[in-house]
Amino acid sequence: MPGYDKTPSPASLAGGKDIKPVAPEEAFLRIEGVSCRFGAVEAVREVTLSVPEGTIFGLVGSDGAGKSTLLRMAATMLRPAAGRIAIGGLDVVTHKAEVKALIGYMPQRFGLYQDLTVEENIDFFMDIFGITGTERKARKALYLGFSNLLPFTDRLAGNLSGGMKQKLGLACVLVHEPKLLILDEPTNGVDPVSRQEFWEILGKMRAQGMTIIVSTAYLDEGERCDRLGLMHRAALLETASPAEIRARFENLEEAIIHRIQEADGGLEHDTFKLR
């Protein structure tokens, strides 16, 4: 992808300080014993996981399990109460500015400007990242093309469908060509065709070497991930490939419900929602 290899190396960003860059064969995102609390509420409890470069890692599980909180910590939006998160070998707390150059974060409600057109929105984000000249033109064509939004550049973002808004949000996140893409339920409430198109875009980004961590409530999307992390009640219950998780069951949904009920001591769990 144009400009994809221009990001400074972790070694140059670290400046020879306390954090050593990971070797290429190691995880690009490493979360080690991370916890987070909001007053008396334990949102994330001692979560450890790793995401190798060029893969898609999916977070699934019960509502309120801590998935969004975990992603916000990885995106430098929240500071872990305990544990450590490293991206490209850089600690997200002590090297926050450098980490921000490596990531693209799309929360559940992405901040598009409804009274700006599709083109004006993507121009705004390119202004933020200082993308100019021929590179600006190339990236606009690339990411609006990926998102099938080139025919709609003059349409106000507020007049887009839900799926088109999400694809525009993704295009805006991608313009600075991050190494790690962090997505929090990006297709929630989006129609099936738009979800399919959205995941086709993610597949193209992975094929070009991008690392992606995404939370999703749709288990057909979970099947598209290289590995899944199952969260429930602030804890990470399991990490494995979709095939490994559903190995003894007819489908992924049955496997996940069984694992959650098992964690709850075999009791019926009526707050776990699958779509």
C-alpha positions in Angstrom: 0.0 0.0 0.0 1.4 3.5 -0.8 3.5 4.8 2.0 2.9 1.8 4.3 6.6 1.2 4.9 7.3 4.9 5.9 6.4 4.5 9.6 9.5 4.9 11.7 10.8 1.7 13.2 10.1 0.9 16.9 13.8 1.1 17.5 14.0 4.7 16.3 10.8 5.7 18.1 12.0 4.2 21.4 15.2 6.2 21.2 17.2 3.5 23.0 15.1 3.8 26.2 13.7 1.1 28.5 11.4 -0.7 25.9 13.1 -3.0 23.4 11.3 -3.5 20.0 9.9 -7.0 19.5 11.5 -9.3 17.0 9.6 -9.8 13.7 8.4 -13.2 14.7 7.0 -12.0 18.0 3.6 -10.3 18.7 3.1 -6.8 17.4 0.5 -6.2 20.1 1.3 -7.7 23.5 -1.1 -7.4 26.5 0.4 -8.7 29.8 -1.6 -9.0 33.0 -3.7 -5.9 32.3 -6.4 -4.8 34.7 -8.7 -1.8 34.9 -11.3 -0.6 37.5 -13.9 2.1 37.5 -14.4 2.7 41.2 -15.8 -0.5 42.7 -16.4 -2.0 39.2 -13.7 -4.4 37.9 -13.8 -3.8 34.1 -10.8 -5.9 33.1 -9.0 -8.5 35.2 -5.5 -9.7 34.5 -5.9 -10.2 30.8 -2.9 -11.5 28.8 -2.9 -12.0 25.0 -0.8 -11.4 22.0 -1.5 -10.6 18.3 1.1 -11.5 15.7 1.8 -9.0 12.9 -0.4 -9.3 9.9 -3.2 -11.2 11.6 -6.8 -10.4 12.7 -7.6 -11.1 16.4 -11.3 -11.0 17.4 -12.7 -10.3 20.8 -16.1 -11.9 21.5 -18.1 -12.6 24.6 -20.9 -11.4 26.9 -22.1 -7.8 27.0 -20.2 -5.8 29.6 -17.3 -8.3 29.6 -14.7 -5.6 29.3 -13.9 -5.8 25.5 -14.3 -2.1 24.9 -12.3 -1.2 27.9 -9.5 -3.4 26.8 -9.4 -1.9 23.4 -9.5 1.6 24.8 -6.4 0.8 26.9 -4.6 -0.5 23.8 -5.6 2.7 22.0 -4.0 4.8 24.8 -7.4 6.2 25.7 -7.3 4.6 29.2 -4.4 3.9 31.5 -4.2 0.3 32.8 -4.4 0.0 36.6 -2.0 -2.9 36.4 -0.1 -4.8 33.8 1.5 -3.6 30.5 0.5 -3.2 26.9 3.2 -2.9 24.2 2.6 -2.1 20.5 5.5 -2.6 18.2 7.7 -3.0 21.3 6.6 0.4 22.7 4.8 0.7 26.0 1.5 2.5 25.5 1.9 4.5 28.7 5.5 5.6 28.6 5.6 6.0 24.8 2.1 7.2 24.2 2.9 9.7 21.5 5.0 7.3 19.5 2.3 4.5 19.9 -0.4 6.9 18.5 1.6 7.1 15.3 1.4 3.3 14.9 -2.4 2.8 15.5 -5.7 3.6 14.1 -8.7 3.4 16.5 -12.3 3.3 15.6 -14.7 3.4 18.6 -18.3 2.2 18.5 -19.5 5.8 17.7 -16.9 7.2 15.4 -16.8 11.0 15.2 -17.7 11.8 11.6 -18.8 15.4 10.9 -22.4 15.0 9.8 -22.6 18.4 8.1 -19.4 17.8 6.0 -19.4 15.7 2.8 -17.6 12.4 2.4 -14.7 14.2 0.8 -14.5 16.9 3.4 -14.5 14.4 6.2 -11.5 12.5 4.7 -9.8 15.8 3.9 -10.1 16.8 7.5 -8.4 13.6 8.8 -5.6 14.0 6.2 -5.1 17.6 7.4 -4.8 16.2 11.0 -2.1 13.8 9.9 -0.3 16.3 7.7 -0.8 14.3 4.4 -0.3 16.6 1.5 0.5 16.7 -2.2 0.4 13.7 -4.5 0.3 11.3 -1.5 -2.9 13.0 -0.3 -4.5 12.4 -3.7 -3.4 8.8 -3.9 -4.6 7.9 -0.4 -8.0 9.6 -0.9 -8.5 7.6 -4.1 -7.2 4.4 -2.5 -9.3 4.4 0.7 -12.5 5.9 -0.7 -12.1 3.3 -3.5 -11.6 0.5 -1.0 -14.8 1.6 0.8 -16.8 2.0 -2.5 -17.4 5.7 -1.6 -16.0 7.4 -4.6 -19.4 7.9 -6.2 -20.6 9.6 -3.0 -17.8 12.2 -2.3 -20.3 15.1 -2.5 -22.9 13.5 -0.2 -23.2 14.8 3.4 -22.0 12.3 6.0 -25.3 12.8 7.8 -27.2 11.5 4.7 -25.2 8.3 4.4 -26.6 4.9 5.4 -25.3 3.2 8.5 -23.1 0.9 6.6 -21.7 3.8 4.5 -21.0 5.8 7.6 -19.0 2.9 9.0 -17.0 2.5 5.8 -16.3 6.2 5.7 -15.1 6.1 9.3 -12.8 3.2 8.5 -11.4 5.2 5.5 -10.7 8.1 7.7 -8.9 5.9 10.2 -6.8 4.3 7.5 -5.5 7.5 5.8 -2.4 7.7 7.9 -1.8 4.0 7.3 -1.5 2.6 10.8 0.4 -0.6 11.6 -2.3 -1.7 14.1 -6.0 -1.2 13.5 -8.2 -1.2 16.7 -11.9 -1.6 16.0 -14.7 -1.7 18.6 -17.8 -3.4 17.2 -17.4 -1.5 13.9 -20.4 -3.2 12.2 -22.9 -3.1 15.1 -26.3 -2.5 13.6 -25.1 -2.5 10.0 -26.9 -4.5 7.4 -25.5 -7.9 6.2 -24.3 -6.6 2.8 -22.4 -3.7 4.3 -20.9 -6.0 7.0 -19.7 -8.3 4.2 -18.1 -5.3 2.4 -16.5 -4.0 5.6 -14.8 -7.3 6.3 -13.7 -7.6 2.7 -11.8 -4.3 3.3 -10.3 -5.7 6.5 -9.2 -8.8 4.6 -7.4 -6.7 2.1 -5.6 -4.7 4.8 -4.5 -7.9 6.5 -3.2 -9.2 3.2 -1.0 -6.1 3.0 0.5 -6.7 6.4 -1.8 -4.7 8.8 -2.4 -6.1 12.2 -6.0 -5.9 13.4 -7.8 -6.4 16.7 -11.6 -6.1 16.6 -14.4 -6.7 19.0 -17.6 -8.1 17.5 -21.0 -9.3 18.5 -21.5 -11.3 15.3 -20.0 -14.8 15.3 -20.0 -15.1 11.5 -17.4 -12.3 11.8 -15.6 -14.2 14.5 -15.1 -17.0 12.0 -13.2 -14.6 9.8 -10.5 -13.9 12.5 -7.3 -15.8 12.7 -7.7 -16.1 16.5 -10.4 -15.3 19.0 -10.3 -14.1 22.6 -13.4 -15.0 24.6 -14.1 -12.5 27.4 -16.7 -12.8 30.2 -17.1 -10.8 33.4 -13.8 -8.9 33.0 -11.7 -12.0 32.3 -10.3 -13.6 29.2 -11.5 -17.2 29.3 -9.8 -18.6 26.3 -7.7 -17.7 23.2 -7.7 -20.0 20.2 -8.6 -20.2 16.5 -12.3 -20.3 15.7 -11.9 -23.9 14.6 -10.3 -24.9 17.9 -13.0 -23.2 19.9 -15.9 -24.9 18.1 -14.1 -28.3 17.7 -16.6 -30.3 19.8 -19.7 -28.3 18.9 -21.9 -27.8 15.9 -21.0 -24.1 15.6 -19.1 -21.3 17.3 -22.2 -19.9 19.1 -22.9 -23.2 20.9 -19.2 -23.5 21.8 -19.1 -20.0 23.3 -22.3 -20.3 25.2 -21.1 -23.6 26.7 -17.8 -22.0 27.7 -19.5 -19.1 29.4 -22.0 -21.3 31.2 -19.1 -23.5 32.3 -17.3 -20.4 33.7 -20.5 -19.5 35.6 -20.7 -22.9 37.2 -23.2 -24.4 34.7 -25.9 -21.9 35.5 -28.1 -20.4 32.8 -26.7 -17.1 31.7 -29.4 -14.8 30.4 -27.4 -11.7 29.7 -25.1 -13.1 27.0 -26.3 -11.9 23.6 -25.3 -13.3 20.3 -26.3 -11.9 16.9 
